[in-house]
Amino acid sequence: MTSQPALSWVYDVFLSFRGEDVRHNFISHLYDALRRSGINTYIDEQLERGKEISPALLKAIEESRISIIVLSENYASSTWCLEELMKILECREMKQQIVLPVFYKVDPSIVRKQKENYGKALASYKDKLNYDTKVDSWKAALNEVANLSGFHLKKEGNESEFIHSIIQRVDSNIINQTCFEVANHPVGVASRVRRVYSLLSIGENDIVRMVGIFGVGGIGKTTITIEVYNIISSNFEGCCFLKNIRETSKSEYGLVQLQETLLFDILGASSVRNTGHVDRGINVIKNKLRYKRVLLILDDVDDWKQLKALAGNRDWFGKGSRIIITTRDQNLLSNHEVDATYEVEELNHHEALELFSLCAFKRKKPLDNYMELTKRIIRYARGLPLALEVLGLDLRGRSIREWESALEAYKRIPHEKIQKILRTSYDGLSESEKNIFLDIACFFKGENVDYVVKILDGCGFCPNIGIKKLMDKSLITIDGHIKFEMHDLLQDMGREIVREESPKEPGGRSRLWYHEDIRHVLEEDTGTNQIEGILIDLPKEDIICLSSEAFMKMKNLRYFINRNARFSGSPNYLSNKLRVLHWVEYPSQSLPYNFHGRKLVDFRISDSLFKEFGVRFQELNLSGSDIIKLPESMIKFFDLRILELIDCKKLQEIPALPPKIQIVDATGCMSLERFPDGVNLVNFIRSHTRDERWIDLFGGHNIPMNIASFWENPIWWCEEYFRNLSCSVIFPGNRIPDWFSHTKQNSKIWIPYQFDDLEVSSANMNLEWFCDFKRTPSRSSCQIKIWLGSPANIRGVAICVVLKPILEIYPKRGTNLIFKTGYVSRTEVDHKVDLRGSDDRVWLNYTPLHDHLNPFFLVCEVYSIDKPVFFKSCGVHLIFKNEKEGEDHPGFLPLMDGIEVSERSFVDDDRYWESTSCPQRNRRFSALDINFNLGYSNQSAGGTYK
């Protein structure tokens, strides 16, 4: 830094005057008024003056903050006065001394142009001294001083009022130039001041620059700014330090008062009038300061209206001006488009140790026997200067036992002075932002950001904007591991806010985390509807004697997180508003009967007896819930048959499935990334019933496109695994697995808009029907007919269909896919599939050949009614009882003993293919026919895509 701190002046004012003119009248009155106002003034009492100014007088000029030059009628008649004037202007240039000219019954133009007595005096000097250079210097000095802003008393003016105005101006200048007290112990301030100073670009006087300083309350923003002000204020024509803007602006005319203070400090009392309104004050500031180089400090700003009223734009101020804004809200600085910002850092360990020691012990290091306790205090304060000073002064002179007691108390209830300062930021939050802050402070500090955002979003708190505002106000941070962090004292502040909700009865608070409070509430059954969250983290593993009715009154419970407690009983009620349910060693085999969990975002039950959701939970419907992950303990839900997860848009993972599950409907689970691996799916499919099994993963756009790899070869349908069961799965995709031996592509490779290019088949549809059909198609199907020559060795048939929704017909609603097999006897499965969106789907089915079906002729059909789909392609593969890995895969289709087709066959027409190679003793006819149809379901005619 090139600027130096403001000098320690010996005198406030130096009076320069022509004694013969004003000593016994005006000067005596002015001097008396200055003295009575407490202004230390130097006046030369010598009645007789020599030709040379004494060194003592020159020294007095140099040591004066302000020089008042009384330019009376005969001022220029004294070379002594002219030499004083030269010295004063030199100090103005070199030492930034303030110079106030007083034109005592003399017009400033006479001084400026050296007319009348001034001109005569200078002319006489030229003749007497014969020294042109000296006289020219005096002329230049008189011209310079006449151009400065000062005071003019006309001949008929009121001297008393005139003197009063001078006193006010001098007093204002002295106050503005008086250094602020920085701090009792400014530890670490100097390095931070240098950072701010570097951002101000003090040497660049052709620009106006705004710099913002932000950070949490108590971090030292104001202290740093005060020191910067002390160092650089002498560089400016006017200075103003507006403190406590947040508090002052709360009053009715607070902003007007701040505007008037700004004008008064910079311009003095004579330039300030009662503006009366903020908008008028804005124009007054712009008009009066636009050509003045000023230093303006706006301290503790918390609203954009304050900036608009006090420093709305750079063009309000003259070139070379600097505006420094301190705030807890970084977003205010961004929106105001400041030129640079500085976030105040916490004190490092050595700085914190020194500051605390100075406050607690009046020395830079702690006493030896207090060292460990001091380190604990420093860890607790985490570099926050406010906390270090408050705690140091609070503990000064106290015994070690008192220190230990105080530390325990601080853990439960923060120090009142610290709480008051830190809470200011919290009080300015919206209700939703307050809830987010308290949830993080009480439950989610150190948790992954994305995880917490999903939970808060499930609570309706708008976390994306809320979290940003908390970060702007320095209430929370995000570390390098993308986890939430906050200063320990801010966490304590948040928890103290919760404690104050019901100081004596924990059951009346919104959030519980202290183990003794939780034990009291759960064991004594003192819970209420006020409780929204409980986090149990015992100092050591222990048992809580849970009252079975403990949760009955907690209707608004959103979070229950048990990390290490064991319970002697189980709850008979849980709130259906729960978003997070973590329960290690859950004490029962089932959840309460009332609990449906539709609002769950995170559900984890581990190391417990838990087997099922409840006795009624053969079906579990979590559709529309915010759950992110199903628990791995799902595999223990032996009675669960149907799991509906429709539109669980945040569901990312299904790690396991129960062994008797029949239907899994994950339609619309757009965030689903992980489904059970192949082994788990085999366990799912190996149900010991003959019912159809469905897995619906439609809408799971994040599932890899090769999800069909869990059935990557037909060996999985051999006898060892499947016996007599059917199963289906539908998921995002657009291709048939490679191991299917026969496929057929629909001749239409795109869906015609409103079916304008649909061709009429003369065999099936007349023109009149076709015109109706183009308007309202209502049925589509994919039909597979298989003629089997010798079915004895065939286990079953695998069918794969790629389909696409028709958005023009049902853009938002789902459709029913119906699958049937057989001929005379048949099995139908009616399954509703949500086909919103335009993405392709893959439907995969395995059907065993049961004894009651006609073994020589098998018909399989998948179709939709009322809301048709477009079938793009179909694949067929026969599964043999003796099929082994590495044989008959992927390109061989053994239809009968001794008959093979040596490559994958593509069925290119609507008839059939026939294998005639390698004649066998009992060779019989075998064929395959695949048709894609679209038309009316209640008419014999139909439209066929070609």
N, C-alpha and C positions, 0 to 999 in steps of 0.2 A: 504494500500500500504506500502510495506517495504522500497522501494526506496525513497530517499529524493530528493528534487529539487537540481540542480547543485549549488555548493557552490559559494559564491562571493569571488573570489580570489583577494588578494592584489597585487600580482605580476604575470605577465604572465610567466616569465622565471627566474629560479635560475641557476646561473653558478657555477659549481663545477670544480675546476682545481688545478693543482700544479703550484703555482706562479713562482717558479724558472725556470720552463720549458717554460711557454707560456704567462706570464702576459704581458710582454712588446712587444709582437709581435702578435701572433695569437689571444689571448683573447682581446687585445685592439681593434683589427680590427673587431672581431665578436661582441663585445659589442657596438661599434660605429654603425655597420650595424643594429643591433637590435634596438638601440635607434632611428636611422633615420627612421626605418620602423614603429615607433609608438608602439613598443613592450616594455612594462614596465619590465625592467630586474633588478634583484638583483645581485650585485657583491660585494664580500667581499674585501674592500679596505685595510684591515690590512696587512701590509707587514710582521709583526712578529706575529706568532701564538703560542698560548700556547698549553699545552698538552690536555686540555679539550675544547670541542666546547662550545661557549657561548650560553646562553639561547636565545639571540637575533637571533643568526644564525639558531638555531633549529626552532624558530618561523617563520623565513623567509622561510625555506624549506617547512614548513607545509602550508604556505599561498601562495605558488607558484603553478600555474597551470601546468607548465612544468619544468622539471629539465634537463639541458644539462650537461652531465658529460664528460669532456675532458680528455680522458685516454691517457696521454702522457707517455714518456719513464720512468719518475721517479714518476709517480702518486702514486704507491704503497709505495714509500719511506716515505710518510707522513701519520702518524696515524690519523691526523686531516682529511685528504682526505678520508681515509678508514671509519672513523666514519660518515662523511658526506654521503658517499655511503650507509652505513647501514641505515641511517635515510631516505634517499631518497627512497630506496627500500621498507622501511616500509610504507611510504606515498603512494607509488604506490599500495601497497596491501590494505591499509586501506581507502585511500581517492581517489583511482582511478587516481592518478597523472600520467601524461604522462612522460615517461623517454626516453630521446634520447641520447644514447652513441655516442661519437665522438672519433674514434680511430685515434689520431693525430700522424701520422708517426709510428704507432705501429700496427702490425698485430693482429687481434682479437684473433687468436689462442694462442698468447703469454699471453694475459690477461686471456683467458679461462683456460689455463693449467698452469698458473703461471710460465712461463719460463723466462730466462734471468734476467733482473733487477727485474721483479715482483717476481720471485722465490727467488732471493737473499734477497730481502727486507723482505719477509715473513719468511724466514729461520732465519734472524737476529732477528726478533721480537720474535721468539720462544725461542731463546737463551737468549735474554735480559729480556723478560717479564716472561718467565717461566709460560706462561698462554695459554695452548693449546686450550682451548675453544674459546677464543677471536680470535686467529689466524684462527682457523677452520671457524669461522663465516665470517671473512674477505675473506677467500678463496671461501666460498660458494657465497658471495656477488659478487666477481669478476667473478665467473663462470656464475652467473645469468645475470649480466649486459652484459657480452660478448655474450650472446645468444639472446639479444634483437636486434630488427631491428634498425640500426643507420647509421652512416656515417663513411667512412674510407678514410683518406687522406694519400696516399702513399708519400714516401720521395720526389719523383719527381713531385708531384701533384701541380695543380694550386690553391693556397689558395683563391684567389679572387672568382673564380667560385665555389669552395668548400663552401665558406661562403654564397654565393648567394643561393645555393641549401638548406643550413640549414635554411636560412631566409624564403624561400618559404614553407618549411615543417612546420616550427613553425607557420607561418602566417596561413596556412591552418588549423592546429590543433586548433589554437585559435578561428578562425572563426567558425569551426565546434562545438566547445565547448561553444560558446557564446549563451546564451539563447535567444530565439525569444521573441519578444514582443507579449504577448498573446492578450490582448484587453485593451482598456482604462477602461472599466467596465466589468470585467469577471463574470457577474452575472449568476449563474446557471451552470457555467463551471465545478466546482469541482465535483459535483455529477455525471455529465456525464463522466468526466475523470475517475472516479472510475469504472464506468461500463466498459469502454474500457480497463482499466488496468487489470480488472479481467479476461478479455478474452485473454490477452496476455500470461498468465502463465509464468511470468518473471523468476520464480525460476527454471523452467525446462530447463536446459542448454544442454540436450541431443537431443533436437528436434528443427526443424525449423518451425515457426508458422506464418501463414498469417491471418490477421484480416481485414475485410472490414467494412467501415463506410459509410452509405448511407443516403440520405435524400434530400429534396428539396433545391434549391439554397437559400442561406441566412439563413439556419437553424443553422449554426455554426459548420459544419464538420471540416473545416480547423482550426478554433480556438481551438476546443477540441484536435485535433491532435497535434497542436503546444505545448499545455501544456503537453500532454503525452510525446512528444519528450524531452521537457525540463527536465522532471522528470526522464526519464529512459536512456537518451543518454549516461550518464557516465558509464553505465554497459557494453558498447560495445567497441570493438577494432576500429571500424570505423562507422561513421554515415553519412547519407545523407538525406536531405529533398528536394525532387524535387517538387517544386510548379508549379502550372499553366501548368500541362502537356497537357491539352486539347489545350490551346492556342499555346504553344511552338511547339507542334507536327504538327501544320498546315503548318509550313514553309517547304521548300523543304528538308532541312537536319535537321529538328527539332528533329527527334528521335535519329539521330547520336549525335547531340549536347547534348541531355539528357543523352545518354550513357556516353559520355565523362565527363559530369558534375558529374555523379555518381561515376565514377572511380577516378576523381580528388579529390572529397570531402573525399572519403574513403581512398585512397592510397597516395594522394599527387601528385604534378606535375611530379616528377621523374618517376612515374609509368604509366603516361598517354601518349599515342601516338595518332596521328590522325588515328582513325579507318577507316574513310572514307565511311563505309557502315554498315547498320544496322546488317546484318547477321554476319559480322566480329566482330562487337561490342558485339553481343550475346556471341560468343565464348571467347572473351577477358574477359567479365564479369565472365563467368563460370570458366575460368582458374585461374583468379586472386583472386576470392572471395570465392572459394569453401571450403577453410579452414579457413576463417576469420569470426569471430562473428560480424555481422553488424546489424545496425538498419537502415532500409530503409523506407522512407515515400514517397509514390506515391500519390500526391495530385491532385484531379480533373481529374481523368481518365474518358474517355468517349468512348474508342474504345479498342477492344480486342488486336489490333496490338500493342498498347502501352504497355500492360501487357506482351505480347510475347517478346517485345524488351528489357524490363527492369527487369522483374522478372518472366520469363517464367516457372520456376519450383523451387521447394524447394532445389533441389540438387545443385543449382547454388551457394548456400551460406553455410558457415560453421555452425556447430551445435551451437545452442543457438541464432541464428539470428532471428530477428523479422521483418516482412514486414507488413506495414499498408497501406491500399489502401482506399482513399476516392473517392466517385463517386456519381452521381445522379441516376445511373442506377443499380438497384439491380441485374438485369439479368447478368451483367458483372461479378459480384462476384460469382454468382451461377455457371456460365460457367467456371470460373477460379478455382472453387472448393476450395475456401478459407476455413479455419478451423472454423471461426466464423464470424458472422456479427452483426452489431449494427445499428439500425435505430434511428437517433437522434430525440428526442422528442421536441415538441414545449415547450416554457417556460410556466409554469403555471401562474395563475393570479398574484400571489404575486411577482414572479420573473419578470414578464413583467412590473408590476407597478414600481418596483425598478429600472430596467434598463432604462425605459423611463424617470423616474423622474431624475435620475442621468444625463441623456443627456439633458433634457429640463430645469431642475431647479438646477442642480449641488447639489442635495440632494436626499435622498432616498425616500422621499414622496413628492407629489405635493403640491403646494400652495393651501390653502383652496378654494379660489374662482375659481381655475382651476380644481377642482376634477372631476366634471361631464364631462367636456371636455376631461380630461385625460382618463376617463373610456371609452368614445366613441372611442378614439384613440386606446386603448388597444383592444377593441372589433374588431376594424377594422384590426389591425395588427395580431390578433389571434396568439400571441406567437412567431412570427417570429422575431428573434433578429435583423436581417438586417433592417426590417421595423421600429422597435422600435427605433433603433439608428438614422436612417436617418430622421425620422419624428421628433424625439426629438430635434436633432440638428437644423433642419429646423425651428422649432417653438420656439426655445429658444429666450427669450427676447421680444417676440411679444405680442400684446394685445389680450384680449379675442375676440374682434371683428375680428381680423386677424386670430385667431385660427378657428373661426366659418366659415369664408370665405374659409380657406384652406381645412377644412373638406369637404365642399361642392364640392370644386374643385377635391379632391382626388376621390370622388365617380364617377366623369365623366372621369377624366384623371389621372391615377396613377402617382406617383412621378417618375421622369425620372431615378433616380439612382436605385430604386427598380425594375422598368420595365426592365432595362438593365440586371440586374443580373438574374431575373426570366426568361426572354425571351431566355436565352441561351439554356435551355432544349428544348424549343419549336423549335428553329432553327435547332436542330439535328434530327427532325422527318421527316419521309417520307411524301409525299403529302397526302396520305390517312390518315395517323395518325394525321396530322395537321387538316384535316377536321373533324375527330372524336373529337379531343380535342376542336375545336371551336364550334362544334355542342353542346357538353355537356356544355361548358362554357356559351353559349348563350341561350340554350333552355332546356337542360335535367338534369341539376344539381338537385339532389333530386328525380329523377325518378327511377322507378324500372329497374334493370339491364336487365332482360330478355326482357322487353318491348322495351327498347332503342336498344338493340342488334338487334332485329327484324327490327326496323326502319332503323338502319345503314346498316344492311345487304341488305335491300331493295334498298339502295342507292349505293350498290356496293363497300362499304368501307372496307370489310373484318374485321369486328369488333372483332372477337374472338382473333385474333393475335394482332390487333391494340390496343385494350383495355389493353391487357396484357403488351404491351410495355409502354403504358402511366402509368400504375401502377408501372412498374419497375423503371421508371424515376421519381416516386413520384409526378406526375402531377395530378393524380386522385386517389381516394380510393373508396372502397365499404364498406358501414357501416353494422352494424349488422342486418339491415332490408333489406339487399340486394338492396340498392339504391346507386346511384352514389353520391359521395361527392368530393369536392376539396376545397383547401384553398381559402378564399375569395380573397386574393391578386393574386392567380393564375387565378381565374375567371376574375378578373379585367385586368390582363395581357392579357388574351385571347381576351377580349372585346376591349381592346385598340389596339390590332393588327388589329381587324376588322375596328375600327374607322380610323386607319391610312390608310386604303385602299382608303378612300375618305374623308379627314378631314372636308371639307367645305360642301359637298353635300351628305346627307345620302342616297340618291337614288343610289349612285355609290358604296355602300358597299354590301358585301355578306350577311350580317345578320343584322337584326334590332330588337331591344328589348326596346330601350328607347322611352317612349311614345310620347315625343315631336317630335322625329325624324320620328316616324311612322305616326303621325298625319300630319306632313309636306308632307311626300311622298304620302299618300292616298288622302289628300285633295287638294294638289297642282299638283297631277298627275306627279310626278317627278321620278317615278320608272323606273328601267332599267333592262336589262338582267342580271346584276350583282347580283341582289337580289335572294338569295336562301332560306331564311327563315325569317319569321316575327312572333314575339311573342308579343301579346298585353296584358299588365297587367297594367291598369290605376291605379293611386293612389286612385281615387274614380270613381264610375260609371259615365260615360259621353257619349255624342254622338259625333261620328266622321262623318263629312259631306263627305261621300264617293263619289268620282268622279266615274261615271259609267265606265270610261276608265282607272281607276287607275291600274288595273291588266294587261292591254293589253300588256305592254312591259316586264312584268315579266315572260318571257318564261321559265326560269330555276327555278322557285319557287318550292322548295321541301316541305317546312313546312309553314302552316298558322295556328297559334294557337291564338284564341281570347278568353280570359278568362272573360272579363267583359265589353267590349265596346259595345255600341249600335250604329247602323249605320242608317243614314238618307236615304241611297240609297242602291241599290244592284249591284253586279258586273255583267257585261255582258260577262266576260271572266275569266276563271281560267286555270292555267297551267295544262296540262296533265302529268307533271312530279311530281305532288304533291304526297308525301308519307303520310303526316299527314294533315288532315283537321279537325280542331276543331273550331266550330263557334257557340258560345252561342248567342241566339237570332238572328239567321240568318234572314236577312230582306226580304226574298222573299219566295214564295211557291215552287220554283224550282231552280235548279242549272243552270248555263249558258248552252246554247245549245251545245257549243263546247266540254263540259267536259264529258269524258267517265270514268275517275277514275280508269283506269286499273292498275296503279302503286300504288294505295292507300294501305297503311299498316294499318292506323288507321283513321277511319272516324266517327266523332261524331258531330251531330247537335242536339242541345237540346233547349228547351224553345223558340221555334221559330214558324214562320208561315209555315215552310217547310213541304210540303206534298209529293212532287214527285221530281224525278231527272230532269224532263223536260217534255215538252209536247210530245216529241217523245218516252218517256220511258214507253211504254206499255211492252216493253221488255228491260231488263237490263242484259247486259253481262259483268260480272267482271272476267271472266275466266282468269286464269293465273296471277291474281293480287296478291300482297303481303298483302292484307287486313287481319287484325287479327279479327276484330269484326264488324258485321253490326250494324248500329245504331238502337236503339229501335224505333226511329221515322219511321222505315220501315212500321210500321202498318198503317201509315197515307197515304201511297202511293196507293191511291184508284184505280188508273188506271193501276197499274203494274200487268201484267198477267204472264210473264215468267221471272224467275230469274235464270241465268246461272252462276254457281260458279265453273266450272270445273277446277280442278288442282289449286285451291287456297290453296296451301299447308300449309300456315300459318294461315288460317282461323280457329279460335277456337270456335266461338260462333255465333249462329243465334238466337238472343233473341226474335224476333217477325217476323211475316209475314203479308203482306197485305191481306185484306179480299177477294179480287178477284183474288188472285194468282192461276194460273193453273198448272204451272210446276216449280218445284225447282230442279235443277240439281247440286248436290254437289259432283259429281263424282271426286274422287282423292283428296278430302279434308282430307288429312291424319292427320291433327292436330285437326279436329273438335271434340269438347268435349261436346258442349251443343247445343241442338236443342230445339225449343219451346216445352213447356210442353203440357200435354194432352189437356187443354182448348184451347191453341193457335192452336193446330192441328185440333181440332174440328172446330174452326173458319175458318181455312184454308180449310177444307173439305166441309164446308157448303156453297159452292158457289151456286149461283142461276142460274147456267147454267147447261146444260146437258152434257158438255164436260168432257172428261177423265181428271183426276187430277193425276199428277206424283210428287212424291218426290224421288229423287235419292240421297241416302247418301252413295253410294258405295265408298269405299276408306277411309271412316271416321273411321279409326281404333281405335280412342280414345273414340268413343261413347260406352257406356256400352252395354254389350251383351244383356241385357234385354230391349233394346229400344222398343221392341214390346209391352212393358207394357202400352204404351199410348193407345193401343187397347186391353187391358187385358180382356175384356169380350164383348160379342156380343151386349150388350145393346146399344152401341154407334151407331149401325146401325139401331136402331129403328126409327119409323116415326118422332119422335120429332126432330131428328137431320138431317136426310139425304134426305128424299124424293127421287128425281130422279137424283142421280149423281153417277158417277163412280170415283174411286180414286185408286192410286197405290203408293207404297213406296218400295224402295230397299235399303238395308243397310247390313253391315257386320253381320254375324251370321251363326249358323248352326243347329237351331232347330225350330220346328213349335210350335207356342204358345199352351199352354195346353188346351185352351178352344175349339180347333178344334175337332169336334166330330169324324171325320174319317181321317185317315192318311194311306199312303202307302210308304214303303221304296223301293227304287230301289234295285233289287236283286244283282246288282253290287255295292259293298261298296267302291270300289276304282277305279281310272281311269287307265286302262291298258296302259302301255307304248307302243305307236304306235299301240295300239289296237290288240296286238298279240294274246290275249286270248279271243277276241270277238267271240262269238258263232254264227254260221250261223243258221238262222231259215229256214228250208226246205220249209215252207209254203210261205215265203216271199222273200227269196233270194237264188239264185243258187250260186254254188261255184265260177263261173267266176266273178260274181258281187261282191262276198264277197272278193275276192282277191283285186279287185280295191278299194273296200270300206275300207279295212284295210290301204291302203296307204293314201287316201284323203277323210276322212269323211267331209261332207259339210252341214249337217242339223241335228238338234236335236230338240226334242219337248216333251212336257208333255201335254197329251190330257185327258180331263175330260168330260165324258158323263153322264148326269143325266136324268133319266126318272122320271117325276113327276106325281103322281096320282092325287092330288088335289092342284093346285098351288095358290088357292085364298088367303090363309093367309100368303104366303111367300113373304117377302119384297125383298130379294136378296140372292146372294151367295157370301161367302168369300172364297177365294182360297189363299193358301200359298205354295210356292215352294222353296226348298233349292237347290241351284245350285252351280256349281264349274266351273271355267274356265279350258280350256284344253290348257296348255302352249305349248305343242308340236306343236299345230296348229297355234296359234296366240299369241306368247309370249309378244308382246308389243302393239298390236292394240286392239281396242275395238270391240264389236259385236253389232248387232241389235237384240233386243228382240221385238218380235211382239206378241201382245195379241189380240185374236179375240173371240167373243162370238156369239151365235146364231146358225142357221142352214141354212135356206134359206136366210133370211135377217140377216145381221151380221154387227158388228162394229169392226173395226180394229184400233189399236193404234200402230204405229211404233215408237219405242223409242230406241235411241242408248245408250248403256251402256258400259262404259269403264271397262273392266274386267282384267286389268293388275294385275299381282301378282297371288298367288295361294290360297288366302283365300276364304272360303265359303261365299255366300251371301244368304240373305233371301229376296224373292220377295213376297209382300203381296198386294192382290187386293180385292176390293169390287165391285161387279157389281149388280145393281138393275135389277129386272125383268120388262122390259118395255112391254107395250101392244103390240108392233109390233113384239115381239119375240114369237115363238111357245111355249106356256105355258106348253106343255106336254113333250117336248124334248129339253134339253138345252145342247149345246156343248161349252165348254170353252177350249181354247188351247193357250199355251204360247210356242213360238218356236223361233229358231234363224236360219238364213240362211247364208251360206258361211263360217261362223266361229262358229261352234256349241259349246254348253256348255254341261256339264254333269249334268243332273237332278238327285239329290240324293234322294229326297223325296217330297211328295205332301200331302197337307191337304185340306179338304173341310168341310165347315160348312154352313148350311142354316140359314138365318136370318128371323125370323117370325115377322109379324107386331105387334103381341101382346106380344112379348118377353119382359120380365121384369127382373130386376136384382134379382138374387137369384133363378130364375126359369129357367129350361132348360139349366143350366150352372154349371159346364163345361162339364159334361159327357153325356148329354141327347140330342138326335137328334130326335125331333118330325118331322116325314116326312109328316104325314097326320093327320087329326083329329082322335084322338083315337088310334093312332098307335105310339108306342115308342120303341126305343132300349135302354135298361137300362144300357148299358155301352159303353165306347168308342170302336168303331169297327175299326179293322185294315183290310184293303183289301189286301189279301195275294196273289191273283192271278190276271190274266189279264181279268177276266170276271166281275162279278158283285155280289153284295149282294142283298138279298131280305128280306123285313120285312113281316112276316106273322102272328104276334101275334095280339091278341085283334081284331077280325073281326068287321068291321064297316058296316053301311048300304050302304055307297057309296064307299066301298073299291076298290081302283084301284092299278095296278101294279106300283112299284117304285124300281129303281135300280141305282147303281153307277158303272162306269167303268173308271179305270185310266190306261193309257199306257205311257211308256217311250220309245221313238224311237230315233234312230240315223241312218242316211244314206243319200242318195241323195234326194234333194228336188224336182228334176225334173223327178223322176222315180216313178213308182208305187210300186216298191219293197222298202223295208227298213230293216234295221237291228234293231232288238229289243233286248234290254237288258233283260235277264231273272233273 
